[in-house]
Amino acid sequence: MRWDAQKTTTTTVAAAGEPEPLVPLAGLVRSVRTPEFAGITFHEVLAKSALNRVPESSGMPFSWTVNPYRGCSHACVYCFARKTHSYLNLDTGLDFDSQVVVKTNIGEVLRREVAKPSWNCEHVAMGTNTDPYQRAEGRYRLMPGIIRALADSGTPFSILTKGTLLSRDLPLLKEAGTQVSLGMGISLAVLDPELAHTVEPGTPTPRARLDLITRLRDAGLPCGVMAMPILPWLTDSDEALDALFAALAAAGATGVSAGALHLRPGAREWYMEWLAKKHPSLVGRYRRLYGGGTYASGEYRTWLSKRVQVHRRRHGLAAGARFFREEAGAGGHAPSSSASPGQGVSAAEPTLF
């Protein structure tokens, strides 16, 4: 195999011809670059733990996460997780896209943790920080070990991804669905391929993700969709929302969650820089809409929520993607539910923004 010369060792060294690691990462084994992943450096580390406790104050519908990677080559300009790279003394822009930390032993560590008598088999969510099926997964193949460890221990779990590499693990996921409750979610909010290429340059195309939804459904697995973020003045028109929801319904999505772009620190600066380059006429409107904060104005969010309800109802899609909830039974089938009733509203935007 072409990777045989690059198997992980226990020595902290850089790959042949590479500089020493950029940062003193805990547990660092080595930093690697390869021609197949041009422009990306993998920092291979030995993790001491795999399970991450989610603070109760977060309001998340899950208590635990597993993140095999830090940083993400999907390079989504809006990614809220960009801020986490600053904790490694790396920048939240290009470094987040190109300096990827890989927890090479995460499967073994997770198996030990979920085997402890103190583990209560609470729901574990994946894909809540960086994508577990980003391109690096094709090289490191960490997810099969994670899936097996969770399923064998009776731990329910969910996966949210933009990565079509997930299809590689469909047989394993089908088997896991006979052991535990699981939820599958695909992130897809930008249907236009040209816009997707600029705002999510490292992701599979929208068409490829729609096909993945269908493959998951054909395999008997649930598949909710996270249609986030909806981008003000770029993907929030009635035409764009109608096309998106129609495509999701045709692909077989079992439910959809949709919401406006968040601009957290780290992501805010990178997104606004991108906006100034690609859509400079919108910069002032975004500044007014967000007021320098994380969230769009309440008026905008209310307007968007009503539009989403209308289009969700029109296409018969359930409200809520359900992939973080332990509602699926053996085999992974989420219960069906009707779409939110919704209310007819004017398509005109509030004049405030």
C-alpha positions as CSV (number, residue, x, y, z in Angstrom):
1,M,0.0,0.0,0.0
2,R,1.2,3.5,-0.8
3,W,0.8,4.5,2.9
4,D,3.0,1.7,4.3
5,A,6.0,4.1,4.5
6,Q,3.9,6.5,6.6
7,K,2.5,4.2,9.3
8,T,2.2,5.9,12.7
9,T,5.2,5.5,15.0
10,T,5.7,6.4,18.6
11,T,8.5,8.9,17.8
12,T,7.8,12.6,17.7
13,V,9.3,13.4,14.3
14,A,8.2,15.2,11.1
15,A,7.8,13.4,7.9
16,A,10.9,13.2,5.7
17,G,11.8,16.6,4.4
18,E,9.1,18.3,6.5
19,P,9.7,21.1,9.1
20,E,9.2,20.4,12.7
21,P,5.5,20.6,13.9
22,L,4.0,24.1,14.0
23,V,2.7,23.8,17.5
24,P,3.5,21.7,20.6
25,L,0.4,19.5,20.4
26,A,-0.2,17.1,23.3
27,G,0.5,13.5,22.3
28,L,2.0,14.5,18.9
29,V,3.6,11.7,17.0
30,R,4.4,13.4,13.8
31,S,3.3,15.8,11.1
32,V,2.8,14.5,7.6
33,R,2.2,16.0,4.1
34,T,1.5,13.8,1.1
35,P,1.0,14.6,-2.6
36,E,-2.5,13.2,-2.5
37,F,-3.5,15.9,0.0
38,A,-1.7,18.9,-1.5
39,G,-1.6,21.8,0.9
40,I,-2.8,19.9,3.9
41,T,-0.7,18.9,6.9
42,F,-1.8,16.1,9.1
43,H,-0.7,16.3,12.8
44,E,-1.0,12.8,14.1
45,V,-1.6,12.6,17.8
46,L,-2.3,9.9,20.4
47,A,-5.4,10.9,22.3
48,K,-5.8,10.3,26.0
49,S,-9.6,10.4,25.8
50,A,-12.2,10.1,23.1
51,L,-15.5,11.0,24.8
52,N,-16.1,14.8,25.3
53,R,-18.7,15.9,27.8
54,V,-21.0,18.6,26.5
55,P,-21.8,21.3,29.2
56,E,-25.5,21.3,30.2
57,S,-25.5,25.0,29.6
58,S,-25.0,24.5,25.9
59,G,-28.6,23.5,25.3
60,M,-27.6,20.7,23.0
61,P,-29.9,17.7,22.7
62,F,-27.0,15.3,23.5
63,S,-24.5,15.0,26.3
64,W,-21.4,13.5,24.6
65,T,-19.4,13.9,21.4
66,V,-16.5,12.1,19.7
67,N,-14.3,14.1,17.4
68,P,-11.6,12.2,15.5
69,Y,-10.3,15.3,13.8
70,R,-9.7,19.0,14.6
71,G,-9.6,21.3,11.6
72,C,-11.4,20.4,8.4
73,S,-10.4,20.4,4.8
74,H,-14.1,21.1,3.8
75,A,-13.0,24.7,4.3
76,C,-16.6,26.0,4.7
77,V,-16.1,29.8,5.1
78,Y,-18.9,30.0,7.7
79,C,-17.8,27.1,9.9
80,F,-18.5,27.9,13.6
81,A,-15.8,25.5,14.7
82,R,-13.0,27.7,13.3
83,K,-12.6,29.3,16.7
84,T,-11.3,26.0,18.2
85,H,-8.1,26.2,16.1
86,S,-7.1,29.3,18.0
87,Y,-6.7,27.1,21.1
88,L,-3.9,25.4,19.3
89,N,-2.2,28.7,18.5
90,L,-3.3,28.3,14.8
91,D,-5.3,30.8,12.9
92,T,-9.0,30.3,12.3
93,G,-8.7,30.8,8.5
94,L,-6.3,28.9,6.3
95,D,-4.8,27.0,9.2
96,F,-8.3,25.6,10.1
97,D,-8.6,24.4,6.5
98,S,-5.1,23.0,6.1
99,Q,-3.7,22.0,9.5
100,V,-5.7,18.9,10.5
101,V,-5.2,17.2,13.9
102,V,-5.8,13.4,13.6
103,K,-6.4,11.3,16.8
104,T,-5.0,8.1,15.3
105,N,-5.8,5.9,18.3
106,I,-9.3,7.2,19.0
107,G,-11.1,3.9,18.2
108,E,-9.0,2.0,20.8
109,V,-9.4,4.7,23.4
110,L,-13.1,4.9,22.9
111,R,-13.6,1.2,23.2
112,R,-11.9,1.3,26.6
113,E,-14.0,4.2,27.8
114,V,-17.4,2.7,26.8
115,A,-16.4,-0.6,28.4
116,K,-16.1,1.0,31.8
117,P,-18.9,0.1,34.3
118,S,-19.5,3.8,34.9
119,W,-20.5,4.3,31.3
120,N,-24.3,4.7,31.0
121,C,-24.6,4.3,27.2
122,E,-25.8,7.9,26.7
123,H,-26.2,9.2,23.2
124,V,-23.0,10.2,21.4
125,A,-23.1,12.7,18.6
126,M,-20.5,13.0,15.9
127,G,-20.0,15.8,13.3
128,T,-21.0,18.5,15.8
129,N,-17.5,20.2,15.6
130,T,-15.6,19.1,12.5
131,D,-16.7,16.6,9.9
132,P,-15.8,13.0,10.7
133,Y,-16.0,12.1,7.0
134,Q,-13.8,14.9,5.7
135,R,-11.2,13.8,3.2
136,A,-8.7,12.8,5.9
137,E,-11.0,9.9,6.8
138,G,-10.2,8.3,3.4
139,R,-6.6,8.0,4.6
140,Y,-7.0,7.2,8.3
141,R,-10.2,5.2,8.4
142,L,-11.0,6.0,12.0
143,M,-14.8,5.9,11.8
144,P,-15.2,2.1,11.4
145,G,-13.5,1.6,14.8
146,I,-15.6,4.3,16.4
147,I,-18.8,2.8,15.0
148,R,-18.0,-0.7,16.2
149,A,-16.9,0.5,19.6
150,L,-20.2,2.3,20.2
151,A,-22.5,-0.4,18.7
152,D,-20.8,-3.2,20.6
153,S,-21.2,-1.4,23.9
154,G,-24.9,-0.6,23.3
155,T,-24.3,3.1,22.9
156,P,-26.7,5.0,20.7
157,F,-25.1,7.5,18.4
158,S,-25.7,10.0,15.5
159,I,-23.5,11.2,12.7
160,L,-23.8,14.5,10.8
161,T,-21.7,15.0,7.7
162,K,-21.2,16.5,4.3
163,G,-18.8,13.7,3.4
164,T,-19.8,11.1,0.8
165,L,-17.1,8.9,2.3
166,L,-19.9,7.8,4.7
167,S,-21.1,5.5,1.9
168,R,-18.1,3.3,2.5
169,D,-19.4,2.4,5.9
170,L,-23.1,1.8,5.0
171,P,-22.9,-2.0,5.6
172,L,-21.3,-1.3,9.0
173,L,-24.0,1.3,9.8
174,K,-26.8,-1.1,8.8
175,E,-25.4,-3.7,11.2
176,A,-25.0,-1.1,14.0
177,G,-28.6,-0.1,13.5
178,T,-29.7,-3.6,14.6
179,Q,-27.8,-3.2,17.8
180,V,-28.4,0.4,18.9
181,S,-30.5,3.4,18.1
182,L,-28.8,5.6,15.5
183,G,-29.4,8.8,13.6
184,M,-27.9,9.8,10.3
185,G,-27.8,13.4,9.1
186,I,-26.5,15.1,5.9
187,S,-25.6,18.8,6.0
188,L,-26.9,20.5,2.8
189,A,-28.1,24.1,2.6
190,V,-26.6,25.3,-0.6
191,L,-28.1,23.7,-3.7
192,D,-26.5,25.9,-6.4
193,P,-23.2,24.1,-7.4
194,E,-21.3,27.3,-8.2
195,L,-22.1,29.0,-4.9
196,A,-21.4,25.8,-3.1
197,H,-18.0,25.6,-4.7
198,T,-17.1,29.1,-3.4
199,V,-18.6,28.8,0.1
200,E,-17.8,25.1,0.8
201,P,-14.8,24.5,-1.5
202,G,-13.7,21.2,-0.1
203,T,-17.0,19.5,0.2
204,P,-18.7,17.0,-2.2
205,T,-21.1,18.6,-4.6
206,P,-24.8,19.2,-3.6
207,R,-25.8,16.5,-6.2
208,A,-23.4,14.0,-4.6
209,R,-24.9,14.7,-1.1
210,L,-28.5,14.3,-2.5
211,D,-27.4,11.0,-3.9
212,L,-26.0,10.0,-0.5
213,I,-29.4,10.8,1.2
214,T,-31.0,8.4,-1.3
215,R,-28.4,5.7,-0.7
216,L,-29.0,6.0,3.1
217,R,-32.7,5.7,2.7
218,D,-32.4,2.7,0.2
219,A,-30.2,1.0,2.9
220,G,-33.1,1.3,5.4
221,L,-31.5,4.0,7.5
222,P,-33.1,7.3,8.5
223,C,-31.6,10.4,7.1
224,G,-32.4,13.9,8.3
225,V,-31.0,17.0,6.8
226,M,-29.4,20.0,8.4
227,A,-30.2,22.8,6.0
228,M,-27.9,25.2,7.8
229,P,-26.8,27.8,7.3
230,I,-29.3,29.7,5.2
231,L,-27.2,32.6,3.9
232,P,-29.0,36.0,3.9
233,W,-29.5,37.4,0.3
234,L,-27.7,34.4,-1.2
235,T,-29.9,31.3,-0.4
236,D,-32.9,32.7,1.4
237,S,-35.2,33.6,-1.5
238,D,-38.4,31.7,-2.1
239,E,-36.9,30.3,-5.3
240,A,-33.8,29.0,-3.5
241,L,-35.7,27.6,-0.6
242,D,-38.3,25.9,-2.8
243,A,-35.7,24.3,-5.0
244,L,-33.7,23.1,-1.9
245,F,-36.7,21.5,-0.1
246,A,-38.0,20.0,-3.3
247,A,-34.6,18.3,-3.9
248,L,-34.4,17.1,-0.3
249,A,-37.9,15.6,-0.5
250,A,-37.1,13.9,-3.8
251,A,-34.0,12.4,-2.3
252,G,-36.0,10.9,0.5
253,A,-35.0,13.0,3.5
254,T,-36.9,12.0,6.7
255,G,-36.8,15.5,8.2
256,V,-35.2,18.9,7.8
257,S,-33.9,21.5,10.2
258,A,-33.1,24.9,8.7
259,G,-31.9,28.2,10.1
260,A,-30.0,31.3,9.4
261,L,-26.2,31.7,9.3
262,H,-24.5,32.2,12.7
263,L,-21.3,34.3,12.7
264,R,-19.3,33.3,15.8
265,P,-15.9,34.8,16.4
266,G,-13.4,33.1,14.2
267,A,-16.0,32.3,11.6
268,R,-17.2,35.9,11.5
269,E,-13.9,37.4,10.3
270,W,-13.3,34.7,7.7
271,Y,-16.8,34.8,6.3
272,M,-16.9,38.6,6.1
273,E,-13.5,38.5,4.3
274,W,-15.0,36.0,1.8
275,L,-18.1,38.2,1.4
276,A,-16.0,41.3,0.7
277,K,-14.2,39.4,-2.1
278,K,-17.2,37.6,-3.7
279,H,-20.2,39.8,-2.8
280,P,-19.0,43.2,-1.8
281,S,-22.4,44.8,-2.2
282,L,-23.7,42.7,0.7
283,V,-21.1,43.7,3.3
284,G,-23.0,46.7,4.6
285,R,-26.3,44.8,4.7
286,Y,-24.6,41.9,6.7
287,R,-23.1,44.4,9.2
288,R,-26.5,45.9,9.8
289,L,-28.2,42.6,10.0
290,Y,-25.8,41.1,12.5
291,G,-24.7,44.2,14.3
292,G,-21.3,42.8,14.9
293,G,-22.7,39.9,16.8
294,T,-23.3,36.2,16.3
295,Y,-26.9,36.1,15.2
296,A,-29.0,37.8,12.6
297,S,-31.7,40.2,13.9
298,G,-34.7,38.6,15.5
299,E,-37.0,40.1,12.8
300,Y,-35.0,38.3,10.1
301,R,-34.9,35.0,11.9
302,T,-38.7,35.1,12.4
303,W,-39.2,36.0,8.8
304,L,-37.0,33.1,7.7
305,S,-38.6,30.6,10.0
306,K,-42.0,31.3,8.5
307,R,-40.7,30.9,5.0
308,V,-39.1,27.6,6.0
309,Q,-42.4,26.4,7.4
310,V,-44.2,27.2,4.2
311,H,-41.7,25.3,2.0
312,R,-41.3,22.4,4.4
313,R,-45.1,21.9,4.4
314,R,-45.3,22.3,0.6
315,H,-42.9,19.4,0.1
316,G,-44.2,17.2,2.9
317,L,-41.1,17.3,5.0
318,A,-41.1,16.7,8.7
319,A,-40.0,19.5,11.0
320,G,-36.7,18.7,12.7
321,A,-34.0,16.4,11.3
322,R,-34.2,14.1,14.4
323,F,-30.6,12.7,14.0
324,F,-29.6,13.8,17.5
325,R,-32.5,12.2,19.2
326,E,-32.8,8.7,20.5
327,E,-36.1,8.1,18.7
328,A,-35.1,5.5,16.2
329,G,-35.7,1.9,17.0
330,A,-33.7,-1.2,16.1
331,G,-32.7,-0.9,12.5
332,G,-32.4,2.8,12.8
333,H,-35.8,3.8,11.5
334,A,-37.0,7.1,12.9
335,P,-40.8,7.4,13.4
336,S,-42.6,9.4,10.9
337,S,-44.3,12.6,11.7
338,S,-46.2,15.2,9.8
339,A,-44.8,18.5,8.8
340,S,-45.4,21.5,10.9
341,P,-48.7,23.2,10.0
342,G,-47.0,26.5,9.2
343,Q,-48.7,29.7,8.3
344,G,-49.0,31.5,5.1
345,V,-46.9,34.6,5.2
346,S,-45.9,37.3,2.8
347,A,-42.8,36.6,0.8
348,A,-41.7,40.2,1.1
349,E,-38.7,40.8,3.3
350,P,-39.0,43.1,6.4
351,T,-37.7,46.6,5.4
352,L,-35.4,46.7,8.5
353,F,-32.7,44.6,6.7
